[in-house]
Amino acid sequence: MQNGSEKHVWLTAVQCAERTGVTVRALRLYEQAGLIRPRRNGKNWRLYGTGEMARLTEILALKRLGLSLQRIADLMAGHATDLDLMLTIQTIALQGKLQRLQQSLAMVEALRAKTAAGTLLSVDDLVKLAKEMNMRDASMDSVAWRRYEQARPRTEKKIAPSLYADYAGFYLLDEHVFAITSRDGRLFARLTGQRELEIFAEDEDRFFYKAVQAQVTFVRDKDGAVSGLNLHQNGYEQAAQRVEAEVALAVEEVLAERVRNNQPVENSEALLRQMIEQHQRGEPDYESMMPALALASHEQSAAIQSELEELGSIREISFKCVDPEGWDVHDVTFDKGKLEFKFILASDGRFGGIFFRPVS
């Protein structure tokens, strides 16, 4: 039997970052927000012990729920926060993923049952299976195939107007809301911060836009009720789960509040600076991007690097505003020019989109 407790282990900021998978910069941000208070040694180095590591684990878990640092601070201080809304959003997202996996599994099991019964699979069976697998595939070949499929001409078809009532409602797409409205025998779709556009029936549950190359497919559950939708655009399939009006309004209010307060995402300037410098070096971090953006960045990497390299080093980044769709907008001054950048983050913290253009 040993006397006393086990020797306490202290980690430096670099060691702590390596163990937890966060950056040293992130640790400093958590400290500045008052979320964690590392000890100091005689050389004034920050030290992280078991208590600090446990606290850090809590912070990271709450961030994965989509909470901002301010809301995490409020929660840890015992103040009221919108944790229930965040949990609701996460629940809906996970339910949507589970439903899509169950749909794929059901299709595969049905085909296995046919082969087990000695029935040969038809070409139509295999095509349906290939399409289902393609929807989950982010490879360049699959994305290219979906782009072709999404760009083909569509023919409008009349369907029973009574079906439109099935589709009308709210659908959660990441941190935005898809609002589907039926008026005068027509169907309209609006994504948070964007203008409303009419969508046209290609078949029951399948609609397409005329204004853009995109389609919407409504998904029904085993009881035949519409439970979600898939947005087909830019070679990708984005799933949105149907939600109650109260949840949709709460989600839209979170974004509206950020737009009203002109509040950029946390660490907005640092995130943008890092992204620009990575592209200038020809080393973009594709894991920090959503699949569609990662693919587009990969395809254009040489051109992006050339354009940004020519501008030289970053001299200043100035935040301008949060636009109505929730994108952070910055002016970036380089040694040899100036660009306006706008970007948006997905709920998991990855870049969902980024654009830049010259500033006159």
ZAMARGU-4260 file (C-alpha; in steps of 0.2 Angstrom, whole numbers, plus 5000, padded with zeros to 4 digits):
<rodrens>
0) 5000/5000/5000 | 5007/5017/4995 | 5006/5032/5007 | 5000/5048/5000 | 4992/5052/4983
5) 5000/5049/4966 | 5011/5062/4960 | 5002/5076/4951 | 5006/5078/4933 | 5006/5096/4925
10) 5006/5099/4906 | 5012/5114/4897 | 5000/5123/4885 | 5008/5114/4870 | 5007/5097/4879
15) 4989/5100/4883 | 4984/5105/4866 | 4992/5089/4859 | 4982/5078/4871 | 4966/5087/4868
20) 4967/5090/4849 | 4964/5109/4851 | 4976/5123/4847 | 4986/5133/4859 | 4977/5148/4852
25) 4960/5140/4857 | 4967/5137/4875 | 4971/5156/4876 | 4954/5160/4870 | 4945/5149/4883
30) 4956/5158/4896 | 4952/5175/4890 | 4933/5170/4891 | 4936/5165/4909 | 4932/5147/4906
35) 4948/5140/4911 | 4962/5146/4923 | 4978/5137/4921 | 4991/5138/4935 | 5008/5147/4932
40) 5025/5141/4937 | 5040/5151/4942 | 5044/5156/4924 | 5026/5161/4922 | 5022/5147/4910
45) 5004/5140/4910 | 5001/5123/4917 | 4986/5112/4916 | 4983/5098/4929 | 4969/5086/4931
50) 4956/5099/4936 | 4960/5110/4921 | 4959/5095/4909 | 4942/5090/4916 | 4936/5108/4914
55) 4943/5108/4896 | 4934/5092/4892 | 4917/5100/4898 | 4921/5115/4887 | 4924/5105/4872
60) 4909/5094/4875 | 4898/5110/4876 | 4906/5117/4860 | 4901/5101/4851 | 4883/5105/4855
65) 4884/5122/4846 | 4886/5133/4861 | 4896/5149/4860 | 4909/5153/4873 | 4898/5166/4881
70) 4884/5154/4883 | 4896/5141/4889 | 4902/5153/4902 | 4884/5157/4907 | 4880/5139/4909
75) 4895/5135/4919 | 4892/5150/4930 | 4874/5143/4933 | 4865/5156/4922 | 4851/5153/4910
80) 4856/5148/4893 | 4848/5141/4877 | 4855/5124/4880 | 4837/5116/4877 | 4837/5123/4860
85) 4854/5117/4856 | 4850/5100/4862 | 4834/5100/4852 | 4844/5105/4836 | 4857/5091/4840
90) 4843/5078/4843 | 4834/5083/4826 | 4851/5082/4817 | 4855/5065/4824 | 4837/5058/4821
95) 4839/5064/4803 | 4856/5055/4801 | 4848/5039/4808 | 4833/5040/4797 | 4844/5041/4781
100) 4855/5027/4787 | 4839/5016/4790 | 4833/5020/4773 | 4849/5014/4765 | 4849/4999/4776
105) 4831/4995/4772 | 4835/4996/4753 | 4850/4984/4755 | 4841/4972/4766 | 4827/4971/4753
110) 4839/4967/4739 | 4847/4954/4750 | 4830/4946/4753 | 4827/4946/4734 | 4843/4937/4730
115) 4841/4925/4745 | 4824/4920/4737 | 4833/4916/4721 | 4827/4932/4712 | 4839/4940/4700
120) 4841/4959/4703 | 4835/4970/4689 | 4845/4984/4682 | 4833/4996/4690 | 4836/4988/4707
125) 4855/4991/4705 | 4853/5008/4698 | 4842/5013/4713 | 4856/5006/4725 | 4870/5015/4716
130) 4860/5031/4717 | 4857/5028/4736 | 4876/5025/4739 | 4881/5040/4728 | 4870/5051/4739
135) 4882/5047/4754 | 4898/5047/4744 | 4909/5063/4744 | 4921/5057/4731 | 4925/5068/4716
140) 4918/5055/4704 | 4901/5054/4714 | 4900/5073/4716 | 4903/5075/4697 | 4890/5062/4693
145) 4877/5072/4705 | 4882/5088/4697 | 4877/5081/4680 | 4861/5074/4687 | 4856/5090/4695
150) 4860/5100/4680 | 4849/5090/4667 | 4833/5099/4661 | 4817/5095/4671 | 4800/5094/4665
155) 4786/5101/4676 | 4772/5089/4680 | 4755/5092/4687 | 4751/5083/4704 | 4737/5084/4716
160) 4736/5101/4724 | 4731/5092/4740 | 4748/5085/4742 | 4755/5103/4744 | 4748/5103/4762
165) 4759/5088/4766 | 4775/5098/4761 | 4771/5115/4770 | 4781/5117/4786 | 4798/5120/4793
170) 4814/5110/4790 | 4831/5112/4799 | 4846/5112/4788 | 4861/5114/4799 | 4858/5131/4808
175) 4846/5137/4795 | 4828/5134/4792 | 4820/5129/4776 | 4802/5136/4776 | 4790/5128/4763
180) 4774/5137/4760 | 4759/5133/4749 | 4749/5147/4741 | 4736/5147/4727 | 4741/5130/4722
185) 4759/5134/4721 | 4774/5129/4732 | 4787/5141/4738 | 4804/5138/4747 | 4814/5150/4757
190) 4830/5147/4766 | 4835/5158/4781 | 4841/5175/4775 | 4837/5171/4757 | 4822/5177/4746
195) 4808/5165/4743 | 4808/5155/4727 | 4795/5145/4719 | 4798/5126/4716 | 4789/5115/4703
200) 4784/5097/4704 | 4793/5085/4694 | 4784/5071/4702 | 4775/5067/4718 | 4788/5072/4732
205) 4800/5078/4719 | 4802/5097/4715 | 4815/5108/4706 | 4819/5126/4705 | 4819/5136/4689
210) 4829/5150/4696 | 4844/5139/4700 | 4850/5122/4697 | 4844/5114/4712 | 4830/5101/4717
215) 4821/5097/4733 | 4815/5079/4737 | 4803/5077/4751 | 4805/5062/4762 | 4791/5052/4770
220) 4792/5041/4785 | 4785/5023/4787 | 4768/5030/4790 | 4768/5041/4774 | 4770/5057/4783
225) 4783/5070/4776 | 4797/5070/4789 | 4811/5079/4780 | 4818/5085/4764 | 4834/5083/4754
230) 4841/5098/4744 | 4851/5093/4729 | 4863/5107/4723 | 4881/5109/4718 | 4884/5090/4717
235) 4879/5087/4735 | 4864/5081/4745 | 4859/5091/4761 | 4846/5083/4772 | 4834/5093/4782
240) 4823/5086/4796 | 4806/5093/4798 | 4803/5103/4814 | 4790/5111/4824 | 4787/5130/4821
245) 4793/5134/4838 | 4810/5126/4835 | 4811/5135/4818 | 4807/5152/4825 | 4819/5150/4839
250) 4833/5145/4827 | 4829/5159/4815 | 4829/5171/4830 | 4847/5166/4835 | 4853/5171/4818
255) 4842/5187/4818 | 4850/5192/4834 | 4867/5190/4828 | 4863/5200/4812 | 4855/5214/4822
260) 4869/5215/4834 | 4882/5213/4820 | 4891/5200/4830 | 4904/5190/4821 | 4907/5172/4825
265) 4920/5169/4839 | 4938/5171/4833 | 4932/5177/4816 | 4947/5187/4811 | 4959/5173/4816
270) 4949/5160/4807 | 4949/5170/4791 | 4968/5174/4793 | 4972/5156/4795 | 4962/5151/4780
275) 4970/5164/4769 | 4988/5160/4774 | 4985/5142/4771 | 4979/5145/4754 | 4994/5156/4750
280) 5006/5143/4756 | 4997/5130/4745 | 4992/5120/4761 | 4973/5122/4763 | 4966/5112/4777
285) 4952/5103/4769 | 4947/5095/4785 | 4941/5112/4792 | 4929/5113/4777 | 4912/5105/4773
290) 4914/5093/4759 | 4906/5104/4745 | 4918/5118/4750 | 4933/5106/4752 | 4930/5099/4734
295) 4928/5117/4726 | 4944/5123/4735 | 4953/5108/4729 | 4948/5110/4711 | 4953/5129/4712
300) 4967/5128/4723 | 4981/5133/4711 | 4971/5148/4705 | 4967/5153/4723 | 4985/5151/4728
305) 4991/5161/4713 | 4979/5176/4716 | 4982/5177/4735 | 5001/5175/4733 | 5002/5190/4721
310) 4994/5201/4734 | 5008/5198/4747 | 5006/5198/4766 | 4991/5202/4775 | 4992/5220/4783
315) 4975/5222/4791 | 4958/5213/4792 | 4943/5224/4796 | 4926/5216/4801 | 4912/5225/4791
320) 4896/5216/4795 | 4886/5200/4797 | 4875/5199/4781 | 4856/5194/4782 | 4861/5175/4779
325) 4873/5175/4793 | 4890/5177/4784 | 4904/5186/4792 | 4910/5200/4780 | 4928/5207/4781
330) 4939/5218/4771 | 4957/5211/4770 | 4971/5223/4765 | 4987/5215/4758 | 5003/5223/4753
335) 4997/5224/4735 | 4978/5225/4736 | 4962/5223/4745 | 4949/5210/4745 | 4932/5208/4753
340) 4930/5191/4761 | 4914/5183/4767 | 4912/5166/4776 | 4900/5155/4785 | 4903/5141/4798
345) 4893/5125/4799 | 4886/5120/4816 | 4901/5109/4819 | 4913/5124/4817 | 4919/5119/4799
350) 4919/5132/4785 | 4902/5130/4776 | 4907/5143/4762 | 4919/5157/4758 | 4920/5169/4744
355) 4931/5184/4740 | 4931/5198/4728 | 4941/5214/4724 | 4936/5230/4734 | 4935/5245/4723
</rodrens>
